[in-house]
């Protein structure tokens, strides 16, 4: 039986969903890949995203357990009303090859058509069951990525803190950006669109950022049970304008692996080593505030040579390949 989860889902629905995700993770992903926590699963199911709404579907067995789940993100910002993101389509390992994945995809496809979406994308590990499944549905790999991992203790020991050029200083905060820095941070956030935008083949586009959007994004992480840490470089000669920043996210406070989010240097300050400097600064704050975090993981596209070089100098090592896959509808 195919159902749509409640909004928000019940504790029983969340537990049944997490059981599918956990079982599939153990079967499909390498041992080094961190298993999603119950906190992360519940947060994604219960707290709607920024500029979008979710549709959560499940195929229920006779005993009430879930045999497969799917989560679709329908963008609501004007830039991306034509597109959608398939956040999950997972079948429990012992229920595979019985048409459950096809049932979920048929329901997802109908929802996309009803909402007038012309494309849908997803992120997958390369070489696994997920890639073979989406290939059969007409998805193509439009952006090749790699997962990279940095060992925190090793990086702190081997990489000295950078001294900033005259007129610049470090700043940092946890959670939502402080009032005095909010507008400057939003402007710097918007600068990411010219350096980290998606592949030209990908229909999804990065919308513009303002104060409300950056604050909403940080609140979303906290509402889902996570933690966001930010370090920035401020220009003291230009009213503390944010000229570089980097963000780390823990999906739950007990995480031992953090996620590296954006690292951005505004165009007028590139080529001065500020990206490397601000990431090293955040490492120190991470050790002080969350000493249990042992590793940081991130994705970088295979053609982003500047970020790959910077991350290599900070001790990041490639762990496994992935890709953004897209289907035109």
Secondary structure, 3 states (H helix, E strand, C coil): CEEECCCCCCHHHHHHHHHHHHHHHHHHCCCCCCCCCHHHHHHHHHCCCCCEEEEEEEEECCCCCEEEEEEEEEECCHHHCCEEEEEEEEECHHHCCCCHHHHHHHHHHHHHHHCCCCEEEEEEECCCHHHHHHHHCCCEEEEEEEEEEEEHHHHHHHCCCCCCCCCEEEEEEECCCCHHHHHHHHHHHHHHHHCCCCCCCCCCCCCCCCHHHHHHHHHHHHHCCCEEEEEEEEEHHHCCEEEEEEEEEECCCCCCEEEEEEEEECHHHCCCCHHHHHHHHHHHHHHHHCCCCCEEEEEEECCCHHHHHHHHHCCCEEEEEEEEEEEEC
